[in-house]
């Protein structure tokens, strides 16, 4: 049971405090309710580029890193399709330094041309490192575009192309900041060796006078229900053929989310999972196969991806995957399998929650979803899932008209390189 | 009115009194030593079995790694599927990894399931059979995985730089090729297993909120096995290190590549050398964290890379100081020049007090954070024990971080940051 206190400042900033006096550390986590899904389709990758700029100096503090490191702190941030999260961990005695830094960059950035220029380059190198200079690095650009036709999940957080990042202008940065990075769109979580009253005082002192801003009301195009079989084939200079399949699943707050999560465990969770056992060990069609889901707030994707044994055709491999999916749609999973995936989920939650940083981060995300208290009811939600639900959800999920299949052929691409540039 | 330009007062690094929690030692009846770290608030634990079964003990490339990977792929009474299912049914994670000197089996589980899991771990240690079919799958899939990795410049660069530092025959410098995987034989794996696991030298590290019956269970399942305590290696018998004579390498792995993997490295003594912990402080200033000089200059000022880091390798026999980054092809040369410029600055000029304070405080803060939790404490102890060190080394390290002077750091830079001593490798 994770205990926490919650209050709100008059400017709308939501504050959650989780006391844990067994650690000498404190964590300050600031989550902003903006992600890649909120971007203009012509300016993708902006939320993530912006995250980099948050380290380039704020209105009163030229250098973010030095005061933090002097206080013995470490920090980082990440951007997803749904939100952007910043976190600092430091010795609890020095917690005020984190308030000083985070509040100033919420008040206003310095909007430095130099920082923009440098971070554009850094993000372009990040893009190259992860998505161009790696075999199969472009696959998610293609899969997202295949699976999503309307919803902004059709692009990656890094952006759909390098030119969108290269074209970012300071004026875009300013507008983005004042639209999204306001107290009313943010959640502050403080955890570790702290007291709620101390956090209340510090929050009032450092964040209390920041103008509230206007609440951002999200109004994204909804992805229409897929009603066709979608297929795409590409060829690239990679050593092995690979198969990628994706299926639209329920959104984060629906019951179907928990069921789909457990379905991915049945299929791909570890060495005794069905795909691993049937397709790597018994039929020897794949050298590697995984099943997971994108975990997004709006309707996400269940994904199956694998690399084929040399000499096996993509058609044969695909057919074997579909046979396993057919079993999910026609027979209930056994009691033993159900207990296994629930035990795995229980363990995963316990181990994840051992770190104060993870607890702070989870509280922020659940608060964003509408109720931080979900943190304590999640395991119960998973434990309540029945074999019948797994069967009926599998039937909807793995309907061929809900499927997106990508055949990634190993070979020499026609007309040059197939990189996502 | 709040003055936002003034940073709040801080507690300085020198005022933190860091304590490394101690272990309790239990000796099993076969002589195997168990180090127990009883900490934490969650009913969860970690147990690591550490064998002298790393690649220094193999006579052919890839054997240690294959044995480690296949340990849980069959015993005389259980199939690979049964074994995986058993651990997964109880929500446990059983991982294996082979390193240079040692190889470990690590179990993470909830306390309430540990009694169901220990007998099966004991079975893996005493009765793995390496079924022919599992070996064949491992060989084939391993070759496929390697083919994909060989397309990645960072993977290729990582292998090459270590072979330049230590020589291609040394356990730290050799690496698996496709034919090594192809040539693996079941008999050889079994022989290695019998010598280094079922009748091998082992230590056990346990951490978490430990259940009272655990010691007795460890004795029951592991005290009766024909294992023994490791003995310290004879320094005269260590494998010979033969660094390459050529210093600079430019390798084209993928003509279409858009980035270069840059590795700049020099040999460096192991943890027993008096300069080791001092150079760790120098390294922090140089490229050891986000506020370091390499990161500040090459990423945050020039934008040549997404990240650049320097660190000392955690090797028992001999370490190395390694700088690693991936930089755009067109800025690759400029990046290398900046690395050498930063070395020169550290040799030529004293580090100022604020920068040194930042490195000190950052290091102390990160050790404080690193010691937070039973598994983190266990991992620090594991590192000390495997290097033949104890808590005095930890406290000496803290003292060095708190007291080392700019003059000492400059002298160390002059001794160790000499470009002539470095290998330089670029893989596109």
Interface residues (C-beta under 8 A of the other chain):
Chain A: X22 X23 X24 X25 X59 X60 X61 X65 X66 X67 X69 X70 X71 X72 X73 X74 X89 X90 X91 X93 X94 X96 X97 X99 X100 X103 X104 X107 X117 X118 X119 X120 X121 X122 X123 X124 X125 X126 X128 X129 X132 X133 X134 X135 X136 X205 X206 X209 X237 X238 X239 X240 X269 X270 X271 X272 X277 X280 X281 X284 X287 X288 X307 X309 X310 X336 X339 X340 X343 X344 X345 X346 X347 X348 X350 X351 X353 X354 X355 X356 X417 X419
Chain B: X2 X4 X5 X7 X8 X10 X11 X13 X16 X40 X41 X42 X43 X44 X72 X80 X81 X83 X84 X85 X88 X89 X90 X91 X92 X93 X108 X109 X110 X113 X137 X140 X141 X144 X145 X147 X148 X150 X151 X152 X153 X254 X256 X257 X258 X259 X289 X290 X291 X299 X300 X301 X302 X303 X304 X305 X306 X326 X327 X328 X354 X357 X358 X359 X361 X362 X364 X365 X366 X368 X369 X372 X373 X375
